[in-house]
Amino acid sequence: ELLNAACQLRKGQDLSGNALDGSPDYLVGAVIGKSPEVEIQQAVDSGADFVISPPVFSKQSIRELRETCQSRGIALIAKVELLKSVGMARYLQQHISGVSIPDGVIDRLRQANDTADECVTYAAELVKDAKNAGASGVLVCSHGWESRLFDLMTRASV
C-alpha cells in the first residue's frame, strides 16, 4: 500500500484521487523477498522504478534477478551482505528463509587463512559481479563492519 500511495502522490493526486497543486519528484522502490518473480511484477504493476533484491551470494542469482528485472523494465539494486565469519554464513543458510549461500562459499571461507579478509574479498567479487551483470546499483549491508567498506569498494574497483 505504501508503494501505491507514493506512486499516486508522484502522479499529482492524493490518496483519494484528488488533484494536488504539484507533485513530488522522487524515485520509488520496493524490496523483494522469497518470490522474486511475483514480487518484481507487483512492483512494476505498482509503478516502482527499482527493486532491491534479497541478499545475493552468487553470480548466477544476480544474473537471474537482472534478467527478470530487465525483461520487466525495472532497475535492480543488488543487496550484498558482508559476511563476517563461517558461522554467520552457516546461520544465514540454515535459518533465513530464501537465503542460498553456495556450499563452495562456505568451504572457501572455512579454508581461508584470514576468514575476515576473505569475507571482504568475496563481497567485493559480488559487487563486481552485480556491476558486470548490469545492476543499477548495489546495497552493501556491512553489519557493523563499516570500517571495511572502503577496502571492499577498492577491491571491487568501484
C-alpha positions as CSV (number, residue, x, y, z in Angstrom):
1,E,0.0,0.0,0.0
2,L,2.8,2.4,0.8
3,L,4.3,1.8,-2.7
4,N,0.9,2.6,-4.3
5,A,0.5,5.7,-2.2
6,A,3.9,7.0,-3.1
7,C,3.2,6.4,-6.8
8,Q,-0.2,8.1,-6.5
9,L,1.4,11.2,-4.9
10,R,4.1,11.2,-7.7
11,K,1.2,11.4,-10.2
12,G,0.0,14.5,-8.6
13,Q,-3.0,13.0,-6.8
14,D,-3.7,12.5,-3.1
15,L,-4.8,9.1,-1.8
16,S,-8.5,9.9,-2.6
17,G,-7.6,10.7,-6.2
18,N,-8.0,14.5,-5.8
19,A,-5.5,16.6,-7.8
20,L,-2.7,18.2,-5.9
21,D,-1.2,21.6,-6.8
22,G,2.1,19.9,-7.6
23,S,3.7,16.5,-7.4
24,P,6.9,15.3,-5.6
25,D,9.8,14.2,-7.8
26,Y,11.3,11.1,-6.4
27,L,12.1,7.5,-7.3
28,V,10.0,4.8,-5.8
29,G,11.4,1.3,-5.0
30,A,10.4,-1.9,-3.5
31,V,12.2,-4.7,-1.6
32,I,11.7,-8.1,-2.9
33,G,11.9,-11.3,-1.0
34,K,11.3,-15.0,-1.3
35,S,9.2,-14.9,-4.5
36,P,11.2,-12.6,-6.8
37,E,9.3,-13.2,-10.0
38,V,6.0,-12.4,-8.4
39,E,7.3,-9.5,-6.3
40,I,9.1,-7.9,-9.2
41,Q,5.9,-8.0,-11.3
42,Q,3.9,-6.5,-8.3
43,A,6.5,-3.7,-8.1
44,V,6.2,-3.0,-11.8
45,D,2.4,-3.0,-11.6
46,S,2.5,-0.6,-8.7
47,G,4.8,1.8,-10.6
48,A,8.1,1.3,-8.8
49,D,11.3,2.5,-10.5
50,F,13.5,-0.1,-8.9
51,V,13.6,-3.2,-6.7
52,I,16.1,-4.1,-4.0
53,S,16.9,-7.8,-4.2
54,P,17.1,-10.3,-1.3
55,P,20.7,-11.0,-0.3
56,V,22.7,-12.4,-3.3
57,F,25.5,-14.8,-2.8
58,S,26.3,-16.0,-6.3
59,K,26.9,-14.6,-9.8
60,Q,24.1,-16.8,-11.1
61,S,21.5,-15.4,-8.7
62,I,22.5,-11.8,-9.6
63,R,22.2,-12.7,-13.3
64,E,18.8,-14.3,-12.9
65,L,17.4,-11.3,-11.0
66,R,18.9,-8.9,-13.5
67,E,17.3,-10.7,-16.4
68,T,13.9,-10.8,-14.7
69,C,14.1,-7.1,-13.9
70,Q,15.3,-6.2,-17.4
71,S,12.5,-8.2,-19.1
72,R,10.0,-6.2,-17.0
73,G,11.7,-2.8,-17.4
74,I,12.6,-2.1,-13.8
75,A,16.0,-1.3,-12.3
76,L,17.8,-3.8,-9.9
77,I,19.7,-2.8,-6.8
78,A,21.5,-6.0,-5.7
79,K,21.8,-6.5,-2.0
80,V,25.2,-7.8,-0.9
81,E,25.7,-9.0,2.7
82,L,29.2,-8.6,4.0
83,L,29.6,-12.0,5.7
84,K,31.8,-11.8,8.9
85,S,32.5,-15.5,9.5
86,V,31.8,-19.1,8.5
87,G,29.3,-19.2,11.4
88,M,27.4,-16.2,10.0
89,A,27.3,-17.8,6.6
90,R,26.0,-21.1,8.0
91,Y,23.4,-19.4,10.2
92,L,22.0,-17.4,7.2
93,Q,22.0,-20.6,5.1
94,Q,20.2,-22.6,7.7
95,H,17.8,-20.1,9.4
96,I,16.9,-17.3,7.0
97,S,14.3,-18.3,4.5
98,G,15.1,-17.5,0.9
99,V,18.9,-17.2,1.5
100,S,21.0,-19.5,-0.5
101,I,24.8,-19.5,0.0
102,P,26.6,-21.9,-2.3
103,D,28.4,-24.7,-0.4
104,G,31.6,-23.7,-2.1
105,V,31.5,-20.2,-0.5
106,I,31.3,-21.7,3.0
107,D,34.1,-24.1,2.2
108,R,36.2,-21.2,0.8
109,L,35.7,-19.1,4.0
110,R,36.4,-22.2,6.2
111,Q,39.7,-22.8,4.3
112,A,40.9,-19.2,4.3
113,N,44.0,-18.2,6.4
114,D,42.2,-14.9,7.2
115,T,38.5,-15.5,7.2
116,A,37.6,-11.9,7.8
117,D,39.7,-10.8,4.8
118,E,38.3,-13.5,2.6
119,C,34.7,-12.3,3.5
120,V,35.6,-8.8,2.3
121,T,37.2,-10.3,-0.9
122,Y,34.1,-12.4,-1.5
123,A,31.7,-9.4,-1.0
124,A,33.9,-7.3,-3.4
125,E,33.6,-10.1,-6.0
126,L,29.8,-10.0,-5.6
127,V,29.7,-6.2,-6.0
128,K,31.8,-6.6,-9.2
129,D,29.5,-9.3,-10.4
130,A,26.5,-7.1,-9.9
131,K,28.1,-4.3,-11.8
132,N,29.1,-6.5,-14.6
133,A,25.6,-8.1,-14.8
134,G,24.1,-4.6,-15.3
135,A,22.6,-4.0,-11.9
136,S,21.7,-0.3,-11.5
137,G,23.3,-0.3,-8.0
138,V,24.4,-2.3,-5.0
139,L,23.3,-2.1,-1.4
140,V,26.1,-3.4,0.8
141,C,25.0,-4.4,4.3
142,S,28.1,-4.3,6.5
143,H,26.7,-5.4,9.8
144,G,28.9,-3.2,11.9
145,W,32.0,-3.5,9.6
146,E,31.7,-0.1,8.1
147,S,35.5,0.2,8.6
148,R,35.9,-2.4,5.9
149,L,33.7,-0.8,3.3
150,F,36.5,1.3,1.7
151,D,38.6,-1.8,1.3
152,L,35.6,-3.7,-0.1
153,M,34.9,-1.0,-2.7
154,T,38.5,-0.7,-3.6
155,R,38.7,-4.4,-4.3
156,A,35.5,-4.2,-6.3
157,S,37.1,-1.4,-8.4
158,V,34.1,1.0,-7.8
